[in-house]
Amino acid sequence: MPMPLEINGLGKREVHFVWDDGTEDTYGTRELRIKCSCALCVSEVTGERLLDPKVVPEDLVIADMHLMGNYGVGIHFSDGHTTGIFRFRELKRKK
């Protein structure tokens, strides 16, 4: 499983990951917010996307981040959304 050595993005409009294999990935904050798969954003029953991307602000920033065990990062967005867990295996882009 990929593990980040660094995660930078507090107060910014993008999050930068440096992975243990030497690769790096950068995500726009808005892109991550739209990608959120929590129960508020995706129906647990049907898998239907509940979040309308049109309501996600363009000027979104990262308000806070914290590790979730050894598998992901919890991100708090400036729009008040705090329930998403972003798994490292899903954040690591295939090269």
C-alpha positions in Angstrom: 0.0 0.0 0.0 1.3 3.4 -0.9 2.3 5.6 2.1 2.9 9.4 2.0 6.1 10.8 3.4 4.6 14.3 3.2 1.2 15.8 2.8 1.0 19.6 2.3 -2.0 21.7 1.8 -3.3 23.5 4.9 -4.8 26.8 3.9 -4.2 26.1 0.2 -6.2 25.3 -2.8 -4.3 22.2 -3.6 -2.9 19.2 -1.7 0.5 17.8 -2.5 1.5 14.2 -1.6 5.1 12.9 -1.6 4.9 9.1 -1.7 7.3 6.5 -0.2 8.2 5.3 -3.8 9.6 8.8 -4.6 6.6 9.9 -6.8 4.4 12.9 -6.1 0.8 13.8 -6.7 -1.1 17.1 -6.5 -4.9 17.4 -6.2 -6.9 20.6 -6.4 -8.9 21.1 -3.2 -12.1 21.4 -5.1 -11.3 18.2 -7.0 -10.8 16.3 -3.7 -14.1 17.7 -2.3 -16.0 16.5 -5.4 -14.2 13.1 -5.2 -15.4 12.6 -1.5 -17.1 9.2 -1.1 -18.6 9.7 2.4 -22.3 8.9 3.1 -23.2 12.6 2.7 -21.7 12.7 -0.8 -22.5 9.2 -2.1 -25.6 7.1 -1.2 -24.6 4.1 0.9 -27.5 2.1 -0.5 -27.4 2.9 -4.3 -23.9 4.3 -4.8 -25.5 7.3 -6.4 -23.6 10.5 -6.1 -25.5 12.9 -3.9 -23.1 15.9 -4.0 -23.8 18.2 -6.9 -20.4 19.5 -8.1 -22.1 22.9 -9.0 -22.5 23.7 -5.3 -18.8 23.2 -4.5 -17.1 26.6 -4.3 -14.2 27.3 -6.7 -12.2 29.1 -3.9 -12.3 26.1 -1.5 -9.2 25.6 0.7 -8.1 23.0 3.2 -9.0 24.0 6.8 -7.5 21.0 8.5 -6.1 17.5 7.8 -5.4 14.5 10.0 -4.2 11.0 9.4 -6.8 8.2 9.6 -4.8 5.2 10.8 -2.2 4.0 8.3 -4.6 4.1 5.3 -5.9 7.6 4.7 -6.3 11.2 5.5 -9.3 13.1 6.9 -9.8 16.5 5.3 -11.8 19.4 6.6 -12.7 21.8 3.8 -13.5 25.5 4.1 -17.1 24.9 3.1 -17.6 23.0 6.4 -17.4 19.5 5.0 -15.5 17.2 7.4 -16.7 13.6 7.0 -14.6 12.3 4.1 -11.8 9.9 4.5 -9.5 9.8 1.5 -7.7 6.5 1.2 -4.0 6.5 0.2 -4.6 3.7 -2.3 -7.2 5.8 -4.1 -5.1 9.0 -4.0 -1.9 7.5 -5.4 -2.2 8.0 -9.1 -0.9 5.3 -11.4 2.1 6.4 -13.4 
